[in-house]
Amino acid sequence: MAWHKYWLNTSSSCKIKIVNMKTITKLFLAVAFISSLSLMSCERTRDGVGLDAMYNAISSGRWYGWTTTLTPGTSTNNLAADQYVEFGKSNGTAYVYNKDGSQVPGSQHTFSFSDTKTMIFDGVTYKIKENFAGSFKTLTLENESGGITTTQAFSR
């Protein structure tokens, strides 16, 4: 018999016990399966990965269009010509910048994600209309309160 088929059982005073390699393989696969299943099913892990992807997607690049629409009511373009918005991942703040890179005074807007379908922007909770499966060109936030729907639409 080959040496790898033996296992030294130290708890029973140096008796050699034959262990079937199929048993070891099955045991290893069972442990790996249970471990991966528990990691995949853990809601905190899933949400953490999803939220990190959301922060990465929103903070990469510049947003050149930002419109606020009140339904029923009005639509307002929040950016002047040659302005853009950047979302800061590290501090949870969106800033408006001019074309030359200078920040527009008083243009700080706080944001955070409570889950992968909800964003809090300037203290108001919005539902996210897009499905973030990678990069995206538009971000549409919608809040319905008291018969008025407020929509924040960002575009790249």
N, C-alpha and C positions, 0 to 999 in steps of 0.2 A: 504494500500500500504506500501511496505517496505521503510525504510528510505533511502536506497542507490539509489532509483529511483528518488530522488529529488535533485535538485541542486539550491543553493541559488544564485539568480541573484542580486548581490550587486549594480549593476549600475541602477537598476530601483526601488529604494527605498523599498528594502526588499520584493519584490514579489517572490514567489516560483514558479519555472518553472519546469515542468516535462520533463526530458530528457530520451529518449529511450536509453537503454544500447546497442542496436544493432548499433545505430548511433555513439555512442562513440567508440565502437569497430571498426567499419568501418573507422572512422576518424583516429584512432590510427594506424591501419594497413596501411592506405594510406600514412600517414606520414613516417612510418617505411620503406615502399616500396620505396618511393621517395628518402629517405635518403640513403638507401643501394644502390639503382641504381646510384645515383650521385657519391657515393664513388667508386663503381666498375667501372664506366665509366670514371673517372678522370684519364687521362693519367699519370699525375705526380705521383699519388698514386700507380698505377700499376707499373710504371717504378721504383719507389722508393723501392717497395717491391721486385721486380725482381732483382734489382741491389744489394740490401742487401743480398738476397739469393746467388747471384753470389759471392760476396765478402766472405761470410761465407763458401761457398763450396770450393773456391780456397784456402782459407787460413787455412783450417783445414787439418792437416796432412802434410806429406813430399812427395816430388816428386823426385823419384830416377832416372828417365830418362829424358833427355832433348836433343833433336836432332834438328839441324837447317838444312833444305834441300833447296837448290837452284835448280829450275828446269827451263831450262836445266842446269846441272852443278853438284855440289857436295853435299855431306851430311856430316855433322860434328857433332860428339858427344861432347856436351859442358861440360859434367861432367866426371871427372876422376873416377876411381874405388873408391868406398866408399865415394862418395860425394852425396849431395842431395840439393834440392832447397826448400826454405820455402817462401811463399808469406805472407807479413805482411799486415793484414787488416787495422791496424790503421794508418800506414804511407805510404801505397801504394808503398812499395819497396819489391822486391824479393831478397833474399840473397842466396848465395851458401855456404854450410857448409861442413866441413870434417866430417868423421865418429865420431870423438871425440867431435864434437859440436863446434869446433873453426871455425870462419868465414874465408872464403878464401878472402885474400886482393884483393880489387878492383872488388868485385863481386856484386855490387849493380846494380839492374835493376829496373827502375821505371815502374809502371803499373797503369792503371785505366780502368774503363769501361765507355764508352759513352752511351751504351744501352746494352740490354741483348744479343745482337749478335755481338757486336763490342768491342774489347779490344785494348788499346794503350799500347804497350810494348816497352820500350826503345825508345819512341818517334815515333814509327812506328805504324800506324793503321792497325789492322788485323781483319779479319772476323773470328768469332768463329764457328767451324764446329759442335760442339756437341750441344745437346739440354739439358740444365741444368734443370732436373726435380727432383733434389735431389743430392745425391752424385754421383761422377763419377770417373772413373779410368784413363781417358786420357783427355788431353786438347790439341786440335789442332787449331793453329792459322794460317791463310793464308792471304798473301798480294800479290796482283798481280800488278806489276808496270813495264812498259816498256818491256813487253814480258817475264819478269822473275817472276816466282812465288816463293816467300819465305814462307816456312812452318816452324813454331816452334811447335814441338811436345813434350809435357810433359806427363809423365806416372808415376803412383804411384807404 
